[in-house]
Amino acid sequence: MLEIIGQELITHMEQEEQSLFPAIRAGDDSVMHQSIAVMRADHHGHAEQIRRLEALANDFSPPEDACADWRKLYAGGRKLADDLMEHIHTENNILFPRFA
């Protein structure tokens, strides 16, 4: 699951850099609106993936007897989830409304 999430995020960021942000800078409304729609759909999918990962990892709460490596893995999962949700919030609720 982490590989899938990673690949989806790489593809998403590449689309932002190659399509969305250049369209915003250029003021290209047709590309911008299409790209925003794609980004919002991606965000929905990313949030679903994170919810599944949280469920599998017991909301990133390691078992009492977890070793240090497992605790680091769970902490990293929590950081990934928090950072991704902040990214989604920033784009969906701050950036996109300015250009939609």
Summary of the structure (lengths in Angstrom):
residues: 100
radius of gyration: 16.2
end to end distance: 32.1
largest distance: 54.8
contacts: 257
relative contact order: 0.13
helix: 85%
strand: 0%
